[in-house]
């Protein structure tokens, strides 16, 4: 085992997560395993505006331990690393361990380690971390309620959770279109939650919401699709889906710009504290 990187299963006694969750996990591992290096190189994941907003919102301190859930190539956790005592990056895709290691070495980070594990059964004792982050990943979770409850469990009292994830428009038809387009792009997409549903999930986990805001970023279709290539077959599926809705619905999600279609990406940023 390479120093600083380890494989861990769920907590003992959690049992088999069931066939549906295994299927979801396999889809995630297949997609992200195939695109591990592309995500390591992704400018948006490496330095998106939402990342810097998350760092500022959590105000990390030198004595703190941070868990970055669904860390992928580690961009979020490794950005926090110089400001905290230790970072643990957890991801369900074993292939991401190598990408994480390369990124940590490139950044000169020595206080971070990678763990392979399931967000629905985090392999850490209760109260292990001062901060937990989860960026651009929760829409892949088969059970967000369980995942957030696990993040809350491993936070110490007074610890804080920071989440950034894509979020659909409030209108149900536009939300359905938003999620359907994401599934065409990436079959491992489960569902993006509205801000209201996120607030309910945090309340159910007995976390106190401190901050909730939505960041809007229109982007050309090819940049939204990355790392999926804008092949004719994919583009045809996307256009077929969005043309099923009336213009008033479609324009909440995708619009026609002077240089082609523009996807309206929305991300919710949440910060909550464990009492």
N, C-alpha and C positions, 0 to 999 in steps of 0.2 A: 504493500500500500504506500503510495507516495505521501511523503510528509505533508501534513496540513490538509489532507483530503481523505474522506472516509465515507463508508456506506453504512446507512442505518435503516432499520425497518421501523414499523410503527411501535407504539407502546404495547407491551405484553398485555394480553387479555382483550385486545380490540377485536380479534377474530377476523374472518374473511370479509372484506368490504363488499363482496357481491359481484355478480357478473357484470352488471351495468357499470359500476365504477371501474372495474378492471378494463372494460372496453373503452371508457373515457380516458383512462390513464394510458392505454396502449396508443390511442389516437394522438394524445399529447406527446408521448415519447417519440412516435414516428415522425410527426411534423417537426418538432424542435430538434430531434436528433439529426434530421436531414438538413436543417438550416442553422446548425449551431454556430458555425463560423460566420455566416451572414449576419446573425444577430450580434455577434461580437463586434462586427464591423459597422453595424447600423448607426448612423449619426444621430437619429432620433432617440434611440435607446441609450446611447452613450452620453448624450448631453441635451436632451429635450428640455424645454422650458418647464415642464411639469416636474422634472427631476430637481431642478434648482428651487422650485417653489416648495417641494416636499422637504428638502434639506432646511430651508429657512423656517418652515412651519414647525419642524421638530426640534430645532435648535440643539443639536447634539453636543454633549459634554465629554471631556477627556476620560472620565471615570466609567463611562457607560458601556454596557455590552449590547450589541445590536444583532437581531436576527432578521435577515432579509429572506422572505418567503417567496418561492418561485423565482429564484435569483437569476436563472438562465446563465448568461456569460458574466454576471456579477456587476453590471454597471452601477446599479443603485447602491448595493452594499459597499463596493469599492470606492464610490464617491464619498460615502460617509466615513470610510476607514481612517483617513488621517485625523479625523476629529473625535474618535472614540477609542476606547481601550481595545476592543475586540469586535470583529464581525464574523458571524456565521452565515454563510449563504446556503440555503436549502433549496433543492430542486428535485423534481420527480424524474428528470431525464438524465441518466448516467452520462450520456455523451457530452453534457454541458460541463462536466468536471474539467475536462481538458481545456475547453474554451475559457472557463473561469481561471484556471491556472495560468494560461497564457496572458490573460488580461491583467491578473494580479502582478505577474512578473513585469509586464510592460509598464505598469504604473508604479512599480517599486513598492508595492504594498506587501507587508510582511505580517500583519496582524489579522489576516482573514483566512478562513478555511471553508471548504465545501463539504456539504453532507447531502447524500442522496436520500430522499425520504418523501413521505406523503403528507401534504398539508392537512389532511383530514385526521391524521394521527401523528402529531409532531413528536419526534423521539427525544424530548427534553423534559426535565422535571418542571413542575409548577414553579412560577416565579423566577425563571432562569435569566430573563432579559429585562433591560431597562427600556429598550425600544424595539418595536417590531415594525418592519416595513413590508409592503407588498405593492409592487408597481407594475401596471400594465399586464396583469396576469389573472385576476380573479374571475374574469369571464370564462376561463378554462376550468374552473372548479365545478365538480359535479354537485357539491353540496356546500354552498357559500356559508350557510348558517353554521354547519359543523366546523368549517375551516376557520371562520372568525372566532368561534368559541374556543378553538384550539389556540389561536393567536392570543386571545385574552388569557387563557390558562397559563401560558408560559411567560406572560408579563408579570413583573413584580407589582405590588400595590404602588400606585403613583406612576407606574410606567405608561408609556404612550404608544399608540398604534397609529401609523400613517399609511394610508391607502391611496393609490392613484389607479383608476381603471376607466376604460371606455364606458360611456353612458349614453343611452338612447334619448331621443326627444320624449317629452311627456305624453304626446299623442299616441294612443295604442297602435294605430295603423302605421304611423311612422316608426314606432319602436319595433314593430314586427318586421318592417322593411330593413331597418338598421341591422337587426340580428340575422336576418336571412342573408343579407349581403356579406356579413362577416363569416357566416358558415360556408358560403361559396368560396370565399378567399381561403378559409382555413377550417377544415372539417372538425378540428378539435375545439372550436368555439362552442360553448354551451349557451350562455346568455349574459348579456350586459344588463346590469340593474340600473333603474332610475335612482336619482338622489334620494327620493322619498323611501324607496325600498331599502337603500343602504342605511338610512337613518334607523329604520326599523330593525335591521339586522344587528346594528351596533347596540341598540337598546336591549335587544334580546340577549346579547352577550354581556349585559350589565356594564357596558362601557359608557362613559359620559362624553357626548359629542362636543368638541371644542370648536371645530371649524369644518365648514362644508362649502365648497365653491365648484363651479363648472368652468372649465377652460375650453374654449372653442378654437379649433385650428382647421380651417379649410385647406385641403391638399389635393394636388393633381392625382388622378386615378393611379398612375404608375407608382407614385410615391406611397400612396395608401396600400397598394398591393404588395410592396416589398416585404419579404424576399420572394414572393410569388411572381413569376414572370407574367407580364401582360399579354399572354397568348390569346389568339383569336377565340379559342373555345371558352376560356375563362371570361373574356370580355362579353361574349355572346350570352353566357349564362347570367352575368350581372345585368346586362341591359334588358334581357327578357324579364328578369324579376322586377326591376324598378319601373318598367313600362306597364306593369299590371296595375299600378296605383295611379290615382289622379294626380295631376301636376301639383296641387296644393299639398298633398301628402309627400310626394317624391321630393319636392324642393326643400323639405326639412332635412333631407338626408344627402341628396346628390343634386347638383345643379349643372347646367351647361354654361361653361365659360368660353371666352374667346379662343382658347387653345385646347378645348375639349372638356370632358366631364371633370367636375370637382367634387370630391367627397368631403362632407362636413363632419369632421372628427370631433367628438365631444369627449372630454375626460372629466371625471369627478375627482376632486381632491378632498380627502377626509382626514381629520385628526381627532382621535378620541383618547381619553385617559381611563385607566383602571383605578377605581376608588381605593 
